[in-house]
Amino acid sequence: MKKHFYALLFLFAIINSQTVSAQCTWTASTVVPVPVLDAPAVTVGTNLYTFGGVSNGAIVATSFKFDGTTWTPIAPVPTALEF
């Protein structure tokens, strides 16, 4: 019984991934102005906000807002942070 369940689950995953991939595509967008990694991010409405992270080997406090087309610098966080 367990083998049949896993086989059905695997089959569903394959069918579902093919359906989803046929409907979704990736499109290149505007690049963030400063290379950054390990930055916490959150969405509010249609905007994406990033806070801190690591840039050029240093932990930074810079923050940005992305509205879908443009990255805008916003007030930095009080203390540099990395996640």
PyMOL commands that set and color helices and strands:
alter all, ss='L'
color gray80, all
select helices_A, chain A and resi 2-23
alter helices_A, ss='H'
color red, helices_A
select strands_A, chain A and resi 41-44+47-55+58-66+71-74
alter strands_A, ss='S'
color yellow, strands_A
deselect
rebuild
show_as cartoon
